[in-house]
Amino acid sequence: MLHVVRYDRQPEPRSAAIAADMAGWLTNEGYAIFSTVVVNAAGQSMTIDVYHRDGPDPYALYHPAFPPGGLRATLYLLPDAHAMDDLLQRAQQMVAILMASAAKRPA
């Protein structure tokens, strides 16, 4: 199930609606793909999508689940470009570390 997180860590009252149809919700709210980043590590890859719109919470960042590392599919709602840049950098690092760690585990 999709996890929805606000940058300010406050509860997101729309979480159930967003989780039920993330793509539809993003479209209905005016978000469009702003950037797609592919993280490659240890022979694996994951795509992180960044969406943008005009209005409140102008950026949304989505990363899919990575079960070997315990990472849930998550959509972050972000207040500005600085928060988006910061979270994108941290997400890339976290995903790469999880991929490398999962690759080192015995099968």
Secondary structure, DSSP 8 states (H G I E B T S, - for coil): --EEEETT----TTHHHHHH-HHHHHHHTT-EEEEEEEEEETTEEEEEEEEE-SSSS-EEEEE--BGGGTB--EEEEESSHHHHHHHHHHHHHHHHHHHHHHHHS--
